[in-house]
Amino acid sequence: MAKPIKVMKFGGTSVASSEARLASAMRVVQAKEQGFDPVVVVSAIGRKGAPYATDTLISVLREIDPSVEPDARELDMLVSCGEIMSAVIFAHTLKTLGHSAKAFRGGQAGIRTDGVYGNARITHINPVGLLRCLSDGSIPVVCGFQGVWVPPYETPGGELTTLGRGGSDTTGSAIGAATKAAMVEIFTDVDGIKTADPDAVKHAPTLRKVTYDEVAEIAHLGAKVVHPRAAEIAMHYDIPLWVKNTFSDDEGTEIVTREKFPGRRVTGVTHTGKLVYMQFDLSVAVDADRVALESQIYQTMAKYGISQFMLNLNPTSTGFAVPRSQYALVLNVLDGLVIPVGDSDRRIYVIQIGDKASREVETQAALLENFGDVRRVVAQLTEGCTMVSLVGHEYMQQSGVFLDVLTTLAEGQVTVLQTSDSDFSLSVLVPEAETNRTVRMLHDRFKLAEIS
C-alpha cells in the first residue's frame, strides 16, 4: 500500500544557514518516520542581501548598467539559480543524515507554465519523475518558483520561467494537487498566521484555523505568510494546508474550507507597505469618454503588472493606490500618456501626474494642439501613506462595523484618507507614520488578543 504524500515547502529563512537547513531536514526525516512520503519544495537560500537570494542575483545583473533593463527571459534564467543551489544543498543535507534524496528543477518535476517570464502561471504538472523517485525510496527536493514553458516552435528542453514573488508557495500547493498529497505544509520563521504583524502588536496570537478565503484576503492585503495563488490552488483541490514554524514545535495554522470553519468573526488586522495614492480628475472629460479613459488607464497598469489598492470610482474621478516601490514605473508609463477618443469629433486626453506638469506632458500637449481638442487629466498625489485592513469572515457587512473602525481611529486622532471594502475586509488609507498605531488600535477594539 502506497504511503500518503506530504508536501513540505521551506522558505528562505528555513534554508538560510547550515543550522536552519539541518532543522528543516530533521522535519523531513520526522515526516518519513511518521509514515509519510515527503516531497520537499525549497526557496532560494536567505532573503535580500544574502549571497544567493533572489534580490541579490537580480542586483548583480542590474548593477552592470542601471539604464539598461534586463531581458525578462535572461532574468528568469538567472534568478532560478537560487532555488537550484538550494535544492541541491538541501538534498545533500538529507543524504548526510542517511536518507537518499534527489534534486529536481521545476521542469524536471514536470511543472509546465504559460510562458509569461517573471510571472508565469502553472498550466499543468506531470509528476511522473517525483513519483518514480518516491517509489525508489528517495526524497524528491524540488526547486520552487520555477517551471518550463514549451512553446509551439521547437525549443529543445523548453524555456525556463519563474512564477513571481512567493512562487515557491504556489509550487508547493500545485505539487500537492498533482500528487494527490494528504497535506501541504509551508514552513517559515513564525508560528503560523498571526492576528497582526508582530512588529506592530508584539504578542499577537497565532490563528489556529482560518479559511482559504480569509488567508487569500490577508495575503492580497499585505501579509507575506502565504501566497494567494497557493491558497487558491489548495482550496480548489481541497488539500489541507498548514503554515508552521521550522524552528518551534508550535502546531501552526490550518487553512480549511468555509464549511469546515463557519461562523462570523474578525480574523486579524493587516497592512501594506508604503503606498502612493493617485486620484485622476475626470471632470474635464466628456461623459461619453469616461469608459475609454478609465479602461486605458487600468489596461496600462495591468500590462506592466502594477499592483493597485483602494480602487475608487465616482462620477468625476477614479483613483487607486500603488506601492511606492512601483511608483517610478507608474510615472514612466502614465505621465504623458496620450489617449485619443472619438472619430470625427476627436478629443485627445493627456495624463498628467501631479499638479506640476512634467516636460513630457508639456511637450506632448504642445505637439498635439494642431490635431484636436487637447485636455489634461490630472492625477492628485497623496504620498507617504499605507493601507490598514480589518479582515473577517461574514462579518464586514454587519451594521456598525464601519462606524466602529472610523470612531476608533477618530478617537485616536488618526487621519483616514480613503476607505474601501470587500466581502472579507474593510480597509482604510492612513499616513504611513500611523501604521503600527492604527493596527494596534483596531486589534484592541475588536479584541483580537483574546483569540486562542
FIVEX-949459 format. One record per residue (C-alpha): residue in three letters; x, y negated, z. Coordinates in pm, whole numbers, plus 32768, in hexadecimal, padded with zeros to 4 digits. Layout:
BEGIN
["ALA", [X, Y, Z]]
...
! end
This chain:
BEGIN
["MET", [8000, 8000, 8000]]
["ALA", [8088, 7EA9, 7F98]]
["LYS", [80E3, 7DBD, 80AE]]
["PRO", [802B, 7C6D, 80C6]]
["ILE", [80EF, 7B4E, 802A]]
["LYS", [8140, 7A18, 80F1]]
["VAL", [81C1, 78E6, 8036]]
["MET", [82A8, 7814, 8110]]
["LYS", [830A, 76BC, 8093]]
["PHE", [8429, 7604, 8140]]
["GLY", [8454, 748B, 8117]]
["GLY", [8593, 73C3, 80FB]]
["THR", [85D4, 73A4, 8270]]
["SER", [85A2, 751B, 829E]]
["VAL", [86C5, 7564, 81B2]]
["ALA", [879A, 742F, 81F6]]
["SER", [88AD, 74D7, 82C3]]
["SER", [8935, 7631, 8307]]
["GLU", [8885, 762C, 845A]]
["ALA", [8739, 75C8, 83BC]]
["ARG", [875B, 76CE, 82AA]]
["LEU", [87A4, 77D9, 83AD]]
["ALA", [866D, 7777, 8473]]
["SER", [859F, 7782, 8332]]
["ALA", [8634, 78CF, 82C8]]
["MET", [85E0, 7965, 841B]]
["ARG", [8476, 78FD, 83DC]]
["VAL", [8480, 79C8, 829B]]
["VAL", [851E, 7AF4, 8348]]
["GLN", [8411, 7AE0, 8456]]
["ALA", [82FE, 7AE5, 834D]]
["LYS", [839D, 7C1A, 82AE]]
["GLU", [83AF, 7CC7, 8401]]
["GLN", [823E, 7C77, 8436]]
["GLY", [81E4, 7D41, 8301]]
["PHE", [81D3, 7C2F, 81F7]]
["ASP", [8281, 7C17, 80A8]]
["PRO", [8308, 7AB2, 80BB]]
["VAL", [8330, 79D5, 7F86]]
["VAL", [8401, 78A3, 7FD7]]
["VAL", [83E5, 774D, 7F2D]]
["VAL", [84ED, 7645, 7F79]]
["SER", [8516, 74CF, 7F45]]
["ALA", [8662, 7425, 7EFD]]
["ILE", [8759, 7416, 801D]]
["GLY", [871A, 72E9, 80FE]]
["ARG", [8672, 719D, 80BD]]
["LYS", [86DB, 7050, 8029]]
["GLY", [884E, 7013, 8063]]
["ALA", [88AC, 7182, 8084]]
["PRO", [89A5, 71F1, 7F77]]
["TYR", [88B6, 72DB, 7EBD]]
["ALA", [8767, 7233, 7F05]]
["THR", [868B, 71D7, 7DDD]]
["ASP", [86B4, 705F, 7E14]]
["THR", [882E, 7085, 7E27]]
["LEU", [8839, 713D, 7CDA]]
["ILE", [875F, 7033, 7C38]]
["SER", [8843, 6F1D, 7CB8]]
["VAL", [8973, 6FC7, 7C1A]]
["LEU", [88D2, 6F9B, 7AC5]]
["ARG", [8844, 6E40, 7AFA]]
["GLU", [898A, 6DB4, 7B82]]
["ILE", [8A38, 6DF0, 7A34]]
["ASP", [897F, 6CC2, 79A4]]
["PRO", [8849, 6C43, 7A60]]
["SER", [87CE, 6B91, 7925]]
["VAL", [87A8, 6CD7, 7863]]
["GLU", [867D, 6DAD, 78C8]]
["PRO", [86D6, 6F20, 78D9]]
["ASP", [8625, 7008, 77E6]]
["ALA", [850D, 70C2, 789A]]
["ARG", [8578, 7212, 780E]]
["GLU", [86E0, 71EB, 7885]]
["LEU", [866A, 7162, 79D6]]
["ASP", [859C, 729E, 7A0D]]
["MET", [86C8, 7377, 79BA]]
["LEU", [879D, 72B9, 7AB5]]
["VAL", [86B0, 72AE, 7BDE]]
["SER", [8655, 741E, 7BBA]]
["CYS", [87BC, 746D, 7C20]]
["GLY", [876B, 7417, 7D8B]]
["GLU", [866C, 7531, 7DA8]]
["ILE", [874B, 7625, 7CE9]]
["MET", [8867, 75EE, 7DE2]]
["SER", [8776, 760C, 7F03]]
["ALA", [86E0, 7754, 7E84]]
["VAL", [8833, 77F8, 7E48]]
["ILE", [88B9, 778C, 7F9C]]
["PHE", [877B, 77FC, 8050]]
["ALA", [877F, 794F, 7FA1]]
["HIS", [88EA, 797F, 8007]]
["THR", [8893, 791E, 816E]]
["LEU", [8790, 7A37, 8173]]
["LYS", [8896, 7B29, 80EC]]
["THR", [8982, 7AD0, 820B]]
["LEU", [8868, 7B3B, 82F6]]
["GLY", [8855, 7C8F, 824E]]
["HIS", [872C, 7C50, 8168]]
["SER", [873B, 7C70, 7FEE]]
["ALA", [86CC, 7B2C, 7F45]]
["LYS", [86C6, 7A9A, 7DE6]]
["ALA", [86B1, 792D, 7D75]]
["PHE", [85BE, 78CB, 7C5F]]
["ARG", [85A6, 778B, 7B97]]
["GLY", [8440, 7717, 7B5F]]
["GLY", [8440, 77A3, 79FE]]
["GLN", [84CD, 78F1, 7A72]]
["ALA", [83B2, 7902, 7B72]]
["GLY", [82BD, 78E9, 7A4E]]
["ILE", [824A, 7783, 7A88]]
["ARG", [81D0, 76DC, 7947]]
["THR", [8172, 756C, 7932]]
["ASP", [80CE, 7470, 784A]]
["GLY", [8214, 73CC, 77E3]]
["VAL", [81F1, 7278, 788D]]
["TYR", [8353, 722B, 78FD]]
["GLY", [8367, 71A9, 7A5F]]
["ASN", [81FE, 71F4, 7ABA]]
["ALA", [819F, 733E, 7A17]]
["ARG", [8074, 7410, 7A7A]]
["ILE", [8080, 7588, 7A93]]
["THR", [7FAC, 762A, 7983]]
["HIS", [7FE1, 7795, 79E9]]
["ILE", [80CD, 7880, 7A9F]]
["ASN", [8133, 79E0, 7A3E]]
["PRO", [81DD, 7A5B, 7B7D]]
["VAL", [8253, 7BA8, 7AEC]]
["GLY", [83BF, 7B5F, 7B4A]]
["LEU", [8361, 7B09, 7CB1]]
["LEU", [828B, 7C3F, 7CD9]]
["ARG", [83A0, 7D1B, 7C49]]
["CYS", [8493, 7C7D, 7D3D]]
["LEU", [83AC, 7CCF, 7E5F]]
["SER", [8378, 7E35, 7DE8]]
["ASP", [84F4, 7E5D, 7DE1]]
["GLY", [84FD, 7DFB, 7F50]]
["SER", [8594, 7CA1, 7F19]]
["ILE", [851C, 7B4A, 7F89]]
["PRO", [84E1, 7A56, 7E68]]
["VAL", [8557, 78F1, 7EAB]]
["VAL", [84B4, 7803, 7DB2]]
["CYS", [851E, 76A3, 7D53]]
["GLY", [8401, 75BB, 7DA7]]
["PHE", [83A5, 7487, 7CDC]]
["GLN", [83EC, 751C, 7B85]]
["GLY", [8367, 75ED, 7A68]]
["VAL", [8390, 7622, 78F4]]
["TRP", [82CF, 7594, 77CF]]
["VAL", [82CD, 7669, 7695]]
["PRO", [8282, 7577, 7576]]
["PRO", [81D9, 75E3, 7432]]
["TYR", [8321, 75C4, 7374]]
["GLU", [843B, 76B6, 73BB]]
["THR", [850A, 765A, 74EC]]
["PRO", [85C9, 778A, 7570]]
["GLY", [8584, 77A0, 76E3]]
["GLY", [848C, 7680, 76E3]]
["GLU", [84B1, 7524, 7778]]
["LEU", [84ED, 74F4, 78EB]]
["THR", [83EC, 740D, 798F]]
["THR", [83B8, 7390, 7AF2]]
["LEU", [826F, 736E, 7BAE]]
["GLY", [8297, 7215, 7C4B]]
["ARG", [82DE, 71B7, 7DB3]]
["GLY", [825A, 72B8, 7EA8]]
["GLY", [8259, 73B7, 7D8E]]
["SER", [82F1, 74CB, 7E64]]
["ASP", [81AE, 74D9, 7F2E]]
["THR", [80F4, 7506, 7DE6]]
["THR", [81E3, 761E, 7D82]]
["GLY", [819C, 76CF, 7ECA]]
["SER", [8021, 76C0, 7EA5]]
["ALA", [802B, 7720, 7D35]]
["ILE", [8107, 784F, 7D77]]
["GLY", [801E, 78AB, 7E94]]
["ALA", [7EFA, 78A9, 7D9F]]
["ALA", [7FB8, 7969, 7C91]]
["THR", [802E, 7A7C, 7D7E]]
["LYS", [7EE3, 7A8D, 7E3D]]
["ALA", [7FA0, 7A3F, 7F7D]]
["ALA", [7F03, 7A74, 80D1]]
["MET", [7F70, 7914, 8132]]
["VAL", [8055, 77F2, 80DE]]
["GLU", [8125, 7750, 81F0]]
["ILE", [81C5, 75FA, 81BE]]
["PHE", [82E7, 75C1, 82AD]]
["THR", [835D, 7463, 8305]]
["ASP", [83F8, 73AA, 842D]]
["VAL", [82B0, 7358, 84E2]]
["ASP", [81BE, 743F, 8599]]
["GLY", [80AB, 7418, 8495]]
["ILE", [7FBC, 730C, 8424]]
["LYS", [7FA3, 71FC, 852D]]
["THR", [7E83, 7113, 857D]]
["ALA", [7F71, 6FF2, 8529]]
["ASP", [80D9, 6FA8, 84CE]]
["PRO", [81A4, 6FF0, 860C]]
["ASP", [826E, 6EB5, 85C4]]
["ALA", [812C, 6DF0, 8603]]
["VAL", [8089, 6ED0, 8709]]
["LYS", [81A0, 6F78, 87CE]]
["HIS", [80D7, 709D, 8859]]
["ALA", [7FE1, 70CE, 873B]]
["PRO", [7F53, 722C, 875F]]
["THR", [7F6E, 733A, 8657]]
["LEU", [7E2E, 7396, 85A3]]
["ARG", [7DF7, 750B, 85C7]]
["LYS", [7D02, 7521, 84A6]]
["VAL", [7CA1, 743B, 8386]]
["THR", [7BEC, 746C, 823C]]
["TYR", [7C8E, 7462, 80E6]]
["ASP", [7BC5, 7327, 809D]]
["GLU", [7C49, 7275, 81CF]]
["VAL", [7DB5, 72D0, 8196]]
["ALA", [7D9F, 7268, 8027]]
["GLU", [7D0D, 7119, 8097]]
["ILE", [7E1C, 70EE, 81A0]]
["ALA", [7F28, 7136, 809B]]
["HIS", [7E93, 7047, 7F99]]
["LEU", [7E86, 6F36, 80A2]]
["GLY", [7FF2, 6F41, 8107]]
["ALA", [8049, 706E, 81DE]]
["LYS", [815E, 7147, 814B]]
["VAL", [8121, 7292, 81FE]]
["VAL", [8075, 734E, 80DF]]
["HIS", [805E, 72EC, 7F71]]
["PRO", [7EF1, 72C3, 7F05]]
["ARG", [7F1C, 73AC, 7DD8]]
["ALA", [7F91, 74BF, 7EC3]]
["ALA", [7E55, 7498, 7F94]]
["GLU", [7D7B, 7493, 7E5C]]
["ILE", [7E14, 75D5, 7DD2]]
["ALA", [7DF4, 7687, 7F21]]
["MET", [7C8A, 7614, 7F3C]]
["HIS", [7C35, 768A, 7DDB]]
["TYR", [7CBF, 77E7, 7E1F]]
["ASP", [7C51, 77F0, 7F8C]]
["ILE", [7DB1, 7835, 800D]]
["PRO", [7DF0, 77F8, 8180]]
["LEU", [7EE9, 76D7, 8192]]
["TRP", [7FBA, 7687, 82C4]]
["VAL", [80A3, 7569, 831E]]
["LYS", [81A7, 75C8, 8422]]
["ASN", [82EA, 7550, 84C1]]
["THR", [8423, 7610, 8460]]
["PHE", [84C7, 75B6, 85A9]]
["SER", [83B4, 7600, 86A8]]
["ASP", [82C1, 7714, 8704]]
["ASP", [8192, 762F, 86EA]]
["GLU", [8071, 76DF, 8639]]
["GLY", [8050, 75BE, 8540]]
["THR", [7F21, 754D, 8478]]
["GLU", [7E3B, 7633, 83B5]]
["ILE", [7D94, 75A1, 827F]]
["VAL", [7C44, 7641, 822D]]
["THR", [7B04, 7612, 8165]]
["ARG", [79E5, 7532, 81DA]]
["GLU", [7916, 7668, 8227]]
["LYS", [7A1D, 76E4, 831B]]
["PHE", [7A35, 7598, 83D2]]
["PRO", [78EA, 74DB, 83BD]]
["GLY", [787A, 73B4, 848F]]
["ARG", [789E, 723B, 849F]]
["ARG", [79E4, 71B5, 8524]]
["VAL", [7AFD, 70BA, 84FF]]
["THR", [7C38, 7173, 8496]]
["GLY", [7D44, 706A, 84B0]]
["VAL", [7DD6, 6F1B, 8450]]
["THR", [7ED3, 6F01, 8338]]
["HIS", [7F82, 6DE7, 827F]]
["THR", [8039, 6DA3, 813B]]
["GLY", [8187, 6CFC, 8112]]
["LYS", [81BB, 6B96, 809E]]
["LEU", [80B6, 6B1B, 7FA5]]
["VAL", [8079, 69F3, 7EC1]]
["TYR", [7F0A, 699D, 7E8B]]
["MET", [7EA6, 690C, 7D38]]
["GLN", [7D54, 6868, 7CF1]]
["PHE", [7D12, 681B, 7B7F]]
["ASP", [7C31, 66ED, 7B42]]
["LEU", [7B44, 6750, 7A28]]
["SER", [7A6B, 6618, 7A3F]]
["VAL", [7B19, 6596, 7905]]
["ALA", [7A9E, 66C3, 783E]]
["VAL", [7963, 66DE, 776E]]
["ASP", [7879, 67D7, 7817]]
["ALA", [7885, 68C2, 76ED]]
["ASP", [7A02, 68D2, 7705]]
["ARG", [7A1C, 6942, 786E]]
["VAL", [7A11, 6AB9, 782F]]
["ALA", [7B22, 6AA0, 7726]]
["LEU", [7BFF, 69CF, 780C]]
["GLU", [7BD8, 6AAF, 793A]]
["SER", [7C0A, 6BE8, 7866]]
["GLN", [7D4F, 6B65, 77D4]]
["ILE", [7DD8, 6B03, 792A]]
["TYR", [7D88, 6C55, 79C5]]
["GLN", [7DFA, 6D19, 7893]]
["THR", [7F49, 6C67, 78A3]]
["MET", [7F6E, 6CBF, 7A12]]
["ALA", [7F1A, 6E2B, 79CA]]
["LYS", [800C, 6E3B, 78A5]]
["TYR", [8130, 6DE1, 7985]]
["GLY", [80C1, 6EB8, 7AAC]]
["ILE", [808F, 6D93, 7B99]]
["SER", [7FD5, 6DE9, 7CDB]]
["GLN", [7EAD, 6D0E, 7D35]]
["PHE", [7DF8, 6CD8, 7E7E]]
["MET", [7CD2, 6C06, 7EF4]]
["LEU", [7C2B, 6BE9, 7D9F]]
["ASN", [7B36, 6AC8, 7DA2]]
["LEU", [7A38, 6A69, 7C96]]
["ASN", [794C, 6940, 7CA3]]
["PRO", [789D, 6861, 7BA2]]
["THR", [79C1, 6770, 7B79]]
["SER", [7AFC, 683B, 7BC5]]
["THR", [7BA2, 698B, 7BF0]]
["GLY", [7CBF, 69E3, 7CD9]]
["PHE", [7D9B, 6AF1, 7D69]]
["ALA", [7ED2, 6B22, 7E39]]
["VAL", [8014, 6BBF, 7DB4]]
["PRO", [8142, 6C46, 7E72]]
["ARG", [824E, 6B3E, 7EA2]]
["SER", [8346, 6C34, 7E0E]]
["GLN", [8282, 6C31, 7CC7]]
["TYR", [823E, 6ABC, 7CB8]]
["ALA", [8366, 6A72, 7BD3]]
["LEU", [82DA, 6B6D, 7AD9]]
["VAL", [817D, 6AD4, 7AF9]]
["LEU", [820C, 697C, 7AB8]]
["ASN", [82C8, 69FF, 798A]]
["VAL", [819D, 6AA3, 78E2]]
["LEU", [8082, 69B6, 7944]]
["ASP", [8115, 6857, 7951]]
["GLY", [80E7, 67CB, 77F3]]
["LEU", [8011, 68F0, 777F]]
["VAL", [7F40, 6882, 7654]]
["ILE", [7DDD, 690C, 7632]]
["PRO", [7D22, 68A3, 74F6]]
["VAL", [7BA8, 68D3, 7507]]
["GLY", [7A9C, 68A8, 73FC]]
["ASP", [7A9D, 68B2, 7280]]
["SER", [7A2C, 6779, 71C4]]
["ASP", [7A0A, 66B2, 7307]]
["ARG", [7B5C, 671B, 7392]]
["ARG", [7BD4, 66C1, 74EE]]
["ILE", [7D34, 6703, 7569]]
["TYR", [7D75, 673C, 76DA]]
["VAL", [7ECE, 6722, 7776]]
["ILE", [7F0C, 67BB, 78CE]]
["GLN", [7FCA, 66D8, 79BF]]
["ILE", [804E, 6763, 7B08]]
["GLY", [8057, 6656, 7C15]]
["ASP", [7FF9, 64E5, 7C16]]
["LYS", [8134, 6479, 7B60]]
["ALA", [814B, 64F0, 79F9]]
["SER", [8289, 65A6, 7998]]
["ARG", [834F, 6556, 785E]]
["GLU", [82BA, 668E, 77BD]]
["VAL", [8156, 6615, 77F8]]
["GLU", [819F, 64B4, 777F]]
["THR", [8249, 653A, 7646]]
["GLN", [812F, 662D, 75F7]]
["ALA", [8025, 6522, 7627]]
["ALA", [80DE, 6428, 7548]]
["LEU", [8111, 6529, 7433]]
["LEU", [7FA6, 6594, 7436]]
["GLU", [7F03, 643A, 742F]]
["ASN", [7ED4, 6442, 72B5]]
["PHE", [7E34, 659B, 72B5]]
["GLY", [7CFB, 655F, 7384]]
["ASP", [7C6B, 64F6, 74D2]]
["VAL", [7D82, 653D, 75CE]]
["ARG", [7D15, 656C, 7739]]
["ARG", [7DEC, 65C2, 7866]]
["VAL", [7D80, 66C5, 7964]]
["VAL", [7E3E, 666B, 7AA2]]
["ALA", [7E82, 676A, 7BB3]]
["GLN", [7E99, 66DA, 7D12]]
["LEU", [7F9E, 678D, 7DE6]]
["THR", [7F96, 67F0, 7F54]]
["GLU", [80EB, 6879, 7FB5]]
["GLY", [8169, 6913, 80F8]]
["CYS", [8036, 69E7, 8141]]
["THR", [7FDE, 6B54, 817D]]
["MET", [7EA8, 6C2E, 8185]]
["VAL", [7E37, 6CD8, 82C4]]
["SER", [7D2C, 6DE4, 82A0]]
["LEU", [7C41, 6E97, 838C]]
["VAL", [7C08, 6FF9, 830A]]
["GLY", [7AEA, 70DB, 836D]]
["HIS", [79F6, 71E7, 8306]]
["GLU", [7887, 718C, 82D3]]
["TYR", [78C3, 7061, 83B6]]
["MET", [7925, 6F31, 82EC]]
["GLN", [77C6, 6EE9, 826C]]
["GLN", [772C, 6EE3, 83C8]]
["SER", [768A, 6D9E, 842E]]
["GLY", [776F, 6CC5, 84FF]]
["VAL", [78C2, 6D5F, 84A6]]
["PHE", [7927, 6C43, 83C0]]
["LEU", [78B5, 6B45, 84C6]]
["ASP", [7981, 6BF9, 85D3]]
["VAL", [7ABA, 6BE5, 84FD]]
["LEU", [7A91, 6A72, 84AE]]
["THR", [7A33, 6A1C, 8614]]
["THR", [7B60, 6AD6, 869F]]
["LEU", [7C50, 6A22, 85B5]]
["ALA", [7BAB, 68D0, 85F0]]
["GLU", [7BD3, 68FC, 8767]]
["GLY", [7D41, 6950, 872A]]
["GLN", [7D64, 681B, 864B]]
["VAL", [7DCD, 68E9, 851C]]
["THR", [7D78, 6842, 83D0]]
["VAL", [7CBC, 6926, 82E1]]
["LEU", [7D0D, 68C3, 817B]]
["GLN", [7C3A, 69C4, 80C1]]
["THR", [7B6C, 6AFD, 8104]]
["SER", [7B0A, 6C37, 8048]]
["ASP", [7A68, 6D85, 8096]]
["SER", [7A2B, 6EE4, 8012]]
["ASP", [7972, 7019, 8088]]
["PHE", [7A96, 7075, 816A]]
["SER", [7B3A, 6F2B, 81C6]]
["LEU", [7B15, 6DBD, 821C]]
["SER", [7C40, 6CDE, 81CD]]
["VAL", [7CAD, 6B7F, 8226]]
["LEU", [7DC0, 6AAE, 818B]]
["VAL", [7E86, 69FE, 829C]]
["PRO", [7FD0, 693D, 82BA]]
["GLU", [80F4, 6A2F, 82B7]]
["ALA", [8173, 69AC, 8406]]
["GLU", [802C, 6A23, 84A6]]
["THR", [803F, 6B89, 8420]]
["ASN", [809B, 6C48, 855B]]
["ARG", [7FBF, 6B71, 863C]]
["THR", [7E95, 6BA8, 8555]]
["VAL", [7ECF, 6D20, 8554]]
["ARG", [7EE4, 6D27, 86D0]]
["MET", [7DA9, 6C58, 8700]]
["LEU", [7CD8, 6D37, 861C]]
["HIS", [7D73, 6E70, 86B3]]
["ASP", [7D0A, 6DF7, 880C]]
["ARG", [7BB1, 6D79, 87A0]]
["PHE", [7B4E, 6ECA, 870C]]
["LYS", [7BEB, 6F91, 882D]]
["LEU", [7CD2, 705C, 874F]]
["ALA", [7DC4, 709E, 886E]]
["GLU", [7CBA, 7187, 88FE]]
["ILE", [7CC3, 7275, 87D4]]
["SER", [7D4B, 73C9, 8834]]
! end
